[in-house]
């Protein structure tokens, strides 16, 4: 059993064949959504990402009704921006709560940052950069490794095997000179 999220807790049940099925229970311990999913995430922003027995992902509402069909290779929960990162044919993009693509699948990796941008990487293990919530590139992919901003003003980046820091426009604020560097938390970071 997981922690309650939006009034429901994710739980799993072992089946006779040894597999697990996932469902949801209410705060009284009653089964609210029968365990019928190969995998599931907790509810967030009214929907939960669930996986069917064929390995495809879709979304259900709090009544257990499939509201976005099973079609994705992977699916994350919806963020506060009303978008969810999904994977289709080994490419990541985002959808809205109706299942429409906001950002067409085009990235090898994608992660929502707290500042309304996505940390992205193009095909082939290429460099990292950032796009906005509509998919417009705001910081060109040019970094060997790049960490999210986590709501702060600087991100640690690796350039030519040295770590430095960029701002939200991609401008280098602290030149790459460190063998390692953490992100800033408040006014401090660890680098050396």
PyMOL commands that set and color helices and strands:
alter all, ss='L'
color gray80, all
select strands_A, chain A and resi 4-5+8-14+20-25+31-37+39-40+48-51+57-60+66-72+74-78+84-88+91-95+101-107+109-112+118-121+128-131+137-143+145-146+155-159+162-166+172-178
alter strands_A, ss='S'
color yellow, strands_A
deselect
rebuild
show_as cartoon
